């Protein structure tokens, strides 16, 4: 969808759009490459879930303002920030997916995680295309951002409820 937004800004240099997407890809995967093994052993599950929530909040916020980008520079900055959010959440989710698995089964657990991720990477653009075709490209960003922030809110609500003394409700 980023190239469509850039096209709306009348940006026609495809090579620059490749750079934007490549920068976002590198930011998203750098934490995974360099920090995963250390994170599995050092971080507790709550820290990892908090990192997922932070990453999702960053992504949700950036997605909500992406349709408002007026220049390619702003679009690049938004995409880089979104990549940081994805890097935070993706690394933490992968660590969580293999944290409780016996060492001899971790490769299988990572394979399952990657398979589920791949399904999402395929289904997301398909659903996004249907939504964009029905109600416009901007709506895909707004819907994705809202869903991310609602998910983040549900996590915070669950955390708040779990910290209340027993018998109290929110």
BELMOBEL-V610923 format. One record per residue. PSI is psi in whole degrees, 0 to 359 (none if undefined). OMEGA is omega in whole degrees, -180 to 180 (NA if undefined). Layout:
PSI_OMEGA ; PSI_OMEGA
This chain:
334_-179 ; 317_177 ; 329_178 ; 319_177 ; 316_179 ; 323_177 ; 324_176 ; 337_176 ; 6_-180 ; 36_177 ; 124_-173 ; 358_-178 ; 99_-177 ; 324_-179 ; 325_179 ; 326_178 ; 325_176 ; 319_178 ; 318_179 ; 310_-179 ; 323_179 ; 320_178 ; 318_179 ; 319_179 ; 314_-179 ; 316_179 ; 322_-178 ; 324_-173 ; 346_-180 ; 314_179 ; 324_179 ; 317_-177 ; 321_-170 ; 346_-173 ; 356_-170 ; 310_-176 ; 319_179 ; 320_-176 ; 324_-179 ; 319_-175 ; 331_-173 ; 325_-173 ; 141_173 ; 168_-174 ; 322_-180 ; 319_177 ; 318_-180 ; 317_178 ; 324_176 ; 323_178 ; 322_175 ; 313_-179 ; 318_178 ; 314_179 ; 318_179 ; 321_178 ; 318_178 ; 312_180 ; 313_-179 ; 315_179 ; 316_-179 ; 322_178 ; 322_-180 ; 328_-178 ; 352_180 ; 316_180 ; 344_-179 ; 357_-179 ; 133_-178 ; 347_179 ; 162_178 ; 325_178 ; 318_178 ; 318_179 ; 318_178 ; 314_180 ; 318_178 ; 318_180 ; 323_177 ; 317_178 ; 320_177 ; 320_178 ; 322_177 ; 316_178 ; 317_179 ; 323_178 ; 317_178 ; 308_-175 ; 320_-178 ; 317_180 ; 314_-180 ; 319_179 ; 321_178 ; 319_178 ; 317_179 ; 325_-176 ; 336_-179 ; 1_-175 ; 316_-175 ; 10_-178 ; 140_177 ; 144_-177 ; 324_-178 ; 349_179 ; 5_-177 ; 324_179 ; 319_178 ; 317_179 ; 318_178 ; 324_177 ; 318_178 ; 316_178 ; 313_-179 ; 325_178 ; 316_178 ; 318_178 ; 317_-180 ; 322_177 ; 316_178 ; 321_179 ; 333_176 ; 313_-175 ; 326_-178 ; 306_178 ; 328_178 ; 310_179 ; 318_178 ; 320_178 ; 320_178 ; 314_180 ; 315_180 ; 319_178 ; 328_-177 ; 318_-173 ; 5_175 ; 154_-176 ; 318_-179 ; 325_-178 ; 331_178 ; 316_179 ; 317_180 ; 315_-180 ; 315_180 ; 317_179 ; 317_180 ; 315_179 ; 319_179 ; 315_-178 ; 327_175 ; 317_176 ; 318_177 ; 317_179 ; 318_179 ; 321_178 ; 313_-180 ; 318_179 ; 318_179 ; 316_179 ; 317_-180 ; 315_180 ; 321_-178 ; 342_-179 ; 354_178 ; 147_174 ; 150_-178 ; 142_-179 ; 341_178 ; 152_173 ; 163_-177 ; none_NA
